[in-house]
Amino acid sequence: QVQLVESGGGLVQPGGSLRLSCAASGITFSIYTMGWFRQAPGKQRELVAAITRDYSTNYTDSVKGRFIISRDNAKNTVYLQMNSLKPEDTASYYCNAHLFFNRYWGQGTQVTVAS
């Protein structure tokens, strides 16, 4: 059974930082592309950042220079370090594991950026 369990969300002031974690089980973690998506109320889910098995990364333009995605294959965990947070980063953040036709999702963790 595949499980992706996110943690690290919460309430933070503008300009603050959070680190999200996603622990995976039930998959050969090291060969999957791992990603973070987010969905704000009334908006479509969007890709925030992804990291491949070869550690190549890509980011949506709005988070470049502020967010960093990383992975620890020994811990089956992917991270999203979020710095200089803005109110528009407020959303539910979802972990995703992708390999060919296989795609798995976590349950999501809420990030709220407000003063």
C-alpha positions as CSV (number, residue, x, y, z in Angstrom):
1,Q,0.0,0.0,0.0
2,V,1.4,3.3,-1.1
3,Q,1.4,6.2,1.5
4,L,2.6,9.7,1.2
5,V,2.4,11.6,4.5
6,E,2.9,15.3,4.5
7,S,3.8,17.4,7.5
8,G,5.2,20.9,8.3
9,G,2.3,23.1,7.3
10,G,0.9,25.8,9.5
11,L,0.4,29.6,9.9
12,V,3.3,31.9,9.2
13,Q,3.6,35.6,8.8
14,P,4.6,37.1,5.4
15,G,8.3,36.9,4.9
16,G,8.6,33.8,7.1
17,S,9.7,30.3,6.3
18,L,8.3,26.8,6.5
19,R,9.7,23.4,5.6
20,L,7.3,20.8,4.4
21,S,8.2,17.1,4.5
22,C,6.6,14.1,2.7
23,A,7.5,10.6,3.9
24,A,6.8,7.9,1.4
25,S,6.2,4.2,1.9
26,G,5.1,1.3,-0.4
27,I,7.2,2.5,-3.4
28,T,10.8,2.3,-4.5
29,F,11.2,5.9,-3.6
30,S,14.6,6.5,-5.3
31,I,13.3,6.0,-8.8
32,Y,10.2,8.2,-8.6
33,T,9.9,11.8,-9.6
34,M,8.7,13.6,-6.5
35,G,6.7,16.8,-6.6
36,W,4.8,19.4,-4.6
37,F,1.6,20.8,-5.8
38,R,-0.7,23.3,-4.2
39,Q,-4.3,24.3,-4.5
40,A,-5.9,27.5,-3.2
41,P,-9.7,27.8,-2.8
42,G,-11.4,28.3,-6.1
43,K,-8.2,27.6,-8.1
44,Q,-6.8,24.7,-9.9
45,R,-4.1,22.5,-8.5
46,E,-0.7,23.6,-9.7
47,L,2.8,22.2,-9.7
48,V,5.0,24.1,-7.4
49,A,8.3,22.1,-7.7
50,A,9.5,18.7,-8.7
51,I,12.7,16.7,-8.4
52,T,13.6,13.7,-10.5
53,R,15.5,10.5,-9.6
54,D,18.6,12.3,-11.0
55,Y,18.0,15.3,-8.7
56,S,17.0,17.6,-11.5
57,T,14.6,20.2,-10.3
58,N,12.1,22.6,-11.7
59,Y,9.9,25.2,-10.2
60,T,6.9,27.3,-11.1
61,D,8.0,30.9,-11.8
62,S,6.2,32.4,-8.8
63,V,8.4,30.4,-6.3
64,K,11.8,30.5,-8.1
65,G,14.4,31.9,-5.8
66,R,12.3,31.4,-2.7
67,F,11.5,27.6,-2.5
68,I,13.9,24.7,-2.6
69,I,12.9,21.1,-3.2
70,S,15.2,18.3,-2.0
71,R,15.0,14.6,-1.4
72,D,16.7,12.1,0.9
73,N,16.4,8.7,-0.6
74,A,17.8,7.1,2.6
75,K,14.7,8.4,4.4
76,N,12.2,8.1,1.6
77,T,11.4,11.7,2.1
78,V,11.0,14.8,0.0
79,Y,11.2,18.3,1.4
80,L,10.0,21.7,0.3
81,Q,11.8,24.6,2.0
82,M,9.7,27.7,1.6
83,N,11.3,31.1,2.3
84,S,10.1,34.7,1.9
85,L,6.5,33.4,2.0
86,K,3.8,35.6,0.6
87,P,0.0,35.7,1.2
88,E,-0.5,34.3,-2.3
89,D,1.4,31.1,-1.2
90,T,-1.6,30.3,1.0
91,A,-2.9,26.9,-0.2
92,S,-3.1,23.2,0.6
93,Y,0.1,21.6,-0.4
94,Y,0.2,18.1,-1.8
95,C,3.0,15.6,-2.2
96,N,3.1,13.6,-5.4
97,A,5.0,10.6,-6.6
98,H,5.2,9.9,-10.3
99,L,6.7,7.1,-12.4
100,F,5.4,6.4,-15.9
101,F,1.6,5.8,-15.5
102,N,1.8,5.6,-11.7
103,R,0.9,8.7,-9.7
104,Y,0.2,8.9,-6.0
105,W,-0.9,11.7,-3.8
106,G,-0.7,12.6,-0.2
107,Q,-3.5,13.9,1.9
108,G,-2.3,17.5,1.9
109,T,-1.1,20.0,4.4
110,Q,-2.4,23.5,4.8
111,V,-0.1,26.5,4.6
112,T,-1.5,29.9,5.5
113,V,0.5,33.1,5.2
114,A,-1.1,35.9,7.0
115,S,-0.3,38.6,9.6
